Amino acid sequence: MVQAHSRIYGSGFVTGEVLVPNERMTMICDTTSEWIRERSGIEQRYFVNEGTGTSDLALGAAHKALANAGWQASEVDYIVVATMTPDYYFPGVASLVQAKLGIGNVPSLDIRQQCSGFVYGLQVCDAFIRAGVAKKILFIGAEIHSGFMPFSKHGWDVVMGRSNEPVTQEERDWNSKFRHLTVLFGDAAGAICVGTTDDPKRGILGFALHSDGKDFESLYVPSAGFKYRPYYSEEHIREGRFVPVMEGRNVFKMAVTKMPEAVHEVLAKCELKLDDVNLLIPHQANLRISEGVQKQLKLGDDRIYNNIQRYGNTTAATIPIAYDECKKSGKVKQGDLVAFCGLGAGFHWGAALMRE
């Protein structure tokens, strides 16, 4: 008898309401579109309008995934949301999505694994399916990074295309302190429907996940935490400590090392080889990182998928967005062996393997 395990039945995604090309970012800080593309590969991103919450994006992606799977919301018996940008400090996003879907009091869980949120969350969903805890799980990765941005009200008007009036030199200098981070991120949500199957030829095959917190200060937000009293202060705002801190070289080195290692590890666990993989979908942190991972794994361009050019880094949403595009464009077909991998703040990293 084949043990029940999980597979993906549907997917969907939404972005923030406003498309923001690189040229808009150059109007508020000292950068160029070429500089952004050369260092990240990004050409544009989407930001939400003020008042849109992460739960709103999550809900939009959920509706699209449910429709793609042919599921009714009432059939969902567990909700898992991966996000580091919730609507509120607490509660998390999952219960807000549950309420907005108008379904029963199903368990709703948030996880905080940042850019590795998809691979970690997928393992949670798979474990729940295998344990018999749930049969139809809605799993969402959703982020609104625009809340990190240090722009003034007028600066936002410029970024969002509502004004072409230049910002002051003082504001331009302030924004330029953070340009290496603010140009990277976008707002979006991706969702998948994970359900039970006993088909031995399809589904989630395995995982290789790891954490190491000793270098957490290479990528973190140095405010809004209960290490501080109060957890958020005027000093934090004046110093811009609500914007993430990132030591780019260290993060790059870890990503191009740890993600390929995790891919090899999960393949070994599943008694498969890299040559068996039809497509690798890495977390979209930076095109240079994806290219480094591709080089380490010696993959041809047809065996790796990148879309950071269009969306920027949307953290927990990047992989489900990329998967949805691949699935609906025919780049991922039934029977294909697909690998996912990611590394995020914490640090957490890992890979997952799936037979479509």
Secondary structure, DSSP 8 states (H G I E B T S, - for coil): ----EEEEEEEEEEE-SEEEEHHHHHTTSS--HHHHHHHH---EEEE--TT--HHHHHHHHHHHHHHHHT--GGG--EEEEE-SS-SSSSS-SHHHHHHHHT--S--EEEE--GGGHHHHHHHHHHHHHHHTS-SEEEEEEEEEGGGG----HHHHHHHTTS------HHHHHHHHTTHHHHTTB-EEEEEEEEEEE--TTSEEEEEEEEE--TTGGGEE-SSSSTTSSSSS-HHHHHTTTTS-EE-HHHHHHHHHHHHHHHHHHHHHHTT--GGG-SEEEE--S-HHHHHHHHHHHT--GGGB---HHHH-B-GGGHHHHHHHHHHHHTSS-TT-EEEEEEEETTTEEEEEEEE-
